[in-house]
Amino acid sequence: MTGPTFKCFIRKATIGALSLLFAFSLHSCVYEDKKDDNPTPGITESLHFNFKTPDWERNIDCERLDLPAIDLDSATYIVSATSASTLSTFYFSYPKDSSQIVKPTNLKQYSIKRVGNYDGPFQLALKLPVTEGSSQRLISKDGLSADSYNEIVSVKYDGHNATEAFFKVKAKYQMQTAEVNDPNLQKTVSGTFHFRIRTTRK
């Protein structure tokens, strides 16, 4: 199913706006491949989030999606969105400070987190139906290992305004998940994402 495209602009918001974070939706289920001037193997230049489980998979277009960034702590923002078509929800953290996000040492693997357990930048958490249309939910498990990681592979500067600097972040991930009401039901989930985010300009 092809829906409208949305551009991923991630804005600062106060912690009081946290409840609004979960109201935003990703509406499209496919992304378009575009010419990549500096390709990253396996990760399209289109702004997107995708996932693959043993039972189903989706590619979610976020070319024009506008998301607020919420204070996780004094140094870190977190962003989230729920796809209306898949009912999957991602959570991604990153440094507030534009001078911190561009460090070459950031290009490495970070922890996968259970929803709500975030404690640093570049962490990823995910909640999604066990199968398409299911009322049962898989939720990511804490971990950093060969089969549980969020790997930041590219961070590119993408302009600025008076107070914010913009960056495009590419990543690939793999995580272990468990069904919320039945921890014995476990699945491996993998995918990639490419987001445009806002940081505090320094």
Residue pairs with C-beta under 8 A, 6 or more apart in sequence:
1 28
1 29
1 30
1 85
2 28
2 29
2 30
3 27
3 28
3 29
3 61
3 85
4 27
4 28
4 64
5 28
5 61
5 63
5 64
6 26
6 27
6 28
6 61
6 62
6 63
6 64
6 65
6 66
7 47
7 62
7 63
7 64
7 65
7 66
7 196
8 47
8 62
8 63
8 64
8 65
8 66
8 67
8 195
8 196
8 197
9 65
9 66
9 67
9 166
9 196
9 198
10 67
10 68
10 69
10 77
10 79
10 195
10 196
10 197
10 198
11 66
11 67
11 68
11 69
11 164
11 198
12 68
12 69
12 77
12 164
12 198
12 200
13 20
13 21
13 68
13 69
13 70
14 71
15 70
15 71
17 68
17 70
18 70
20 68
21 67
21 68
21 70
21 79
21 80
21 81
22 80
22 82
22 89
24 65
24 66
24 67
24 68
24 80
24 81
24 82
25 81
25 82
25 83
25 84
26 49
26 60
26 61
26 62
26 65
26 81
26 82
26 83
26 84
26 85
27 83
27 84
27 85
28 60
28 61
28 85
29 58
29 59
29 60
29 61
29 83
29 85
29 86
30 59
30 61
31 44
31 46
31 48
31 50
31 59
31 60
31 61
31 63
32 46
32 61
33 44
33 46
34 44
34 45
34 46
35 45
36 44
36 45
39 45
40 153
40 154
40 170
42 172
42 192
43 153
43 154
43 170
43 171
43 172
43 192
43 194
44 192
44 194
45 194
46 61
46 63
46 194
47 61
47 62
47 63
47 65
47 168
47 194
47 195
47 196
48 59
48 60
48 61
48 62
48 63
48 192
48 193
48 194
49 60
49 62
49 81
49 83
49 90
49 191
49 193
49 195
50 57
50 58
50 59
50 60
50 191
50 192
50 193
51 57
51 58
51 88
51 126
51 128
51 189
51 190
51 191
52 189
52 190
52 191
53 128
53 130
53 138
53 177
53 187
53 188
53 189
54 187
54 188
55 130
55 131
55 132
55 187
56 131
56 132
57 191
58 83
58 85
58 86
58 88
60 83
60 85
60 86
60 88
62 81
62 195
65 81
67 79
67 80
67 81
68 79
69 77
69 78
69 79
69 197
69 198
70 77
70 78
70 79
70 80
71 77
71 96
72 78
72 93
72 118
74 96
75 95
75 96
75 97
75 100
75 121
76 93
76 94
76 95
76 96
76 118
76 120
76 121
77 93
77 94
77 95
77 96
77 197
77 199
78 91
78 92
78 93
78 94
78 118
79 91
79 92
79 93
79 94
79 195
79 197
80 89
80 90
80 91
80 92
81 89
81 90
82 88
82 89
83 89
86 128
86 129
86 132
87 128
87 129
88 126
88 127
88 128
88 129
89 115
89 126
89 127
89 128
90 124
90 125
90 126
90 193
91 113
91 115
91 118
91 124
91 125
91 126
92 122
92 123
92 124
92 193
92 195
93 118
93 120
93 121
93 122
93 123
94 101
94 121
94 122
94 169
94 197
94 199
95 101
95 121
95 199
96 199
96 200
97 199
97 200
97 202
98 160
98 164
98 165
98 167
98 199
98 200
98 201
98 202
99 202
100 106
100 121
101 155
101 167
101 169
101 199
102 155
102 157
102 167
106 121
106 122
106 152
106 155
107 152
107 153
107 154
107 155
108 151
108 152
109 144
109 149
109 150
109 151
109 152
110 120
110 121
110 122
110 123
110 124
110 144
110 149
110 150
110 151
110 152
111 120
111 123
111 142
111 143
111 144
111 148
111 149
111 150
112 123
112 124
112 125
112 140
112 141
112 142
112 143
112 144
112 148
112 149
112 150
112 173
112 174
112 175
112 176
113 119
113 123
113 124
113 125
113 140
113 142
114 125
114 139
114 140
114 141
114 142
115 125
115 126
115 127
115 139
115 140
116 125
117 125
117 142
118 125
122 150
122 152
122 171
123 150
124 140
124 150
124 171
124 173
124 175
125 139
125 140
126 138
126 139
126 140
126 175
126 177
126 189
127 137
127 138
127 139
127 140
128 137
128 138
128 177
128 189
129 135
129 136
129 137
129 138
130 136
130 137
130 138
130 179
130 185
130 187
136 179
136 180
136 181
136 182
137 179
137 180
138 177
138 178
138 179
138 180
138 187
138 189
139 177
139 178
139 179
139 180
140 175
140 176
140 177
140 189
141 148
141 175
141 176
141 177
141 178
141 186
143 149
143 175
143 176
147 174
147 176
147 188
148 174
148 175
148 176
149 173
149 174
149 175
150 171
150 173
150 175
151 171
151 172
151 173
152 169
152 170
152 171
153 170
153 171
153 172
154 168
154 169
154 170
155 167
155 168
155 169
155 170
156 167
156 168
157 165
157 166
157 167
158 166
158 167
158 168
158 196
159 165
159 166
160 166
160 201
161 201
162 201
163 200
163 201
164 198
164 199
164 200
164 201
165 198
165 199
165 200
165 201
165 202
166 196
166 197
166 198
166 199
167 196
167 197
167 199
168 194
168 195
168 196
168 197
169 193
169 194
169 195
169 196
169 197
170 192
170 193
170 194
171 192
171 193
171 194
172 190
172 191
172 192
173 190
173 191
173 192
173 193
174 188
174 189
174 190
175 188
175 189
175 190
176 186
176 187
176 188
176 189
177 186
177 187
177 188
177 189
178 184
178 185
178 186
178 187
179 185
179 186
